[in-house]
Amino acid sequence: MDNTLNLIKLCVGAEKVQDLIDWQKSPRAKGPDGLPRHVTRMWPKRETELLDGGSLYWVFKGVVLARQSIIRLDEVTRADGIRRCGIVLNPEVRRTEAAPKRPFQGWRYLEGNVAPRDLPKSSANDDLPPKLLAALAEIGVR
């Protein structure tokens, strides 16, 4: 049983995993250290658990399709003076089994025992639409 604590977040503006990968190559998606990060308003209260092997799972068009390991959480203060959380991510985007997910705002915790498994690198296929990947997963084809 996997008791790793993860986060799950909608990948807003991305249609497929490759869109996320392309975005994270841009300077705007990186922190001062050159690593990709996602800045969010809320700081996870369960920070210690997340930093013990947790990942950020990405939802594309209602389907979980990828994850990135969380390296650390950085404090980010923008021009408005509000303290935010910069979730610093491993640049490697791992594709996961397709798993349908209802819409939600912000991020949520995701227990490791219910998180989608990683796909073997050789079987990752980003050419199919997220809804089709989810349907295939539901019937056990993928």
N, C-alpha and C positions, 0 to 999 in steps of 0.2 A: 504494500500500500504506500503510495507516494503522499507524503505529508508536506510537500513543498507549497509555500504560499506564493501565488502569482497575482498579477493584475490583468484585467481584460479591458480593452478600450476600442471604441469605434475608430476606424481609420478614415476619417472624414476627408472627402475629396479624392479618394483613391478608388478606382474601379477594380484593380487587381493588385497582386503582390508586387509585380514589377513597378507599378506606380510608386509604391512606398520606397522600394530600393532606389529608384531614380531620384525621388525627393531627398532622400537621406544623403545623396552625393553632393547636394547643393550646400554652399556655405551657410545658408540660413537655417539649415536643419542641424548644424553642428555647434557644439560648445567650443570654448576657447582651446580645449585640448584636441580638437579635431574629431571627437567621437560624436555619433548621432545622439540627440537627446530630444525628449518630448517634454515640453513645459506645460504644467497643469497648475491650477490654482490651489488645489487641496494637497496637503502633505499627508502621506499615509501614516496612520497611527501605528501600524504594525511594521514599521520600517525594518527592525532587526530581523524579523521573519522573512521579509522580502529579499533582504540582502544575503540570505543564507541559501542561495541557489535559485531564487525566483526569476520569472520571466514576465515580459509584457506580451500578452496574446492580442493580436490584431484582428478586428472584425471588419470584413469587407462586404458591403451590400447585404448585411444580415447573416454572414457566414464567417466563422473563425477559419482563417487559412494560414496564419503564420504567427511566429513568436520571435522575440529577441530576448536574450539574457539581460537582466538588469545588473549593471556594474556598480552603480552607486546612485545616491540622491544628492543633488547639489542645490543650494539655495540660489535662487535667481530673483533679483529685484530689478524691475523695469522702470521706465521713466515715471510711471504713476506711483512709485514708491511701495507697491504691494509686494509682499514676500510670496514667492511661488516656488514650486518644486520642479527642478529639472531632473527628469528620470534619464540618467545616462545609460545608454544601451550598447551592447556588443554590436559591432557593425554587421555581423553575420545574421542574416534573416533566415530562419529555419521554417520551412513549410510544414504545415501540420495537416492531419486529417481534417476534412471539411466537417464543421459542426455548426448547425443553425443556431442563431442567437437573436433573441428579440431586441428591438431598439432600447437603448437606455442612454442617460446623459452622464458625462464625466467618465470615470473609471470605476470598476468594481473589483473586489477581491475574487480570486478564482483558486479554489483548492486544487492541489496537484492530482488528487484521486479522481477528479472529474474533468481535468484538462485534456484537450485533444492530444493524441500522440503525434510525435514527429513522423513525417513521411521519410522513407529512404531517399537520399539525394537523387538517386537514379529514377525514381518514380514521380518526382515533383513535376506537375504539369500546370502551368499558369495560363494555358491557352483556353481552357474551358471557363464559361461564366460561373461565378460563385454559386448561383442557385442550382445549376446543374451538378456541380461538385457536391453540394449538400444533398441533393436527391440521390446521387449515386452512393454516397456514404450511408444514407438511411436504408438503402436496400442491400448494403454490404458489398457493393461492387468496388469500392475504393476505400 
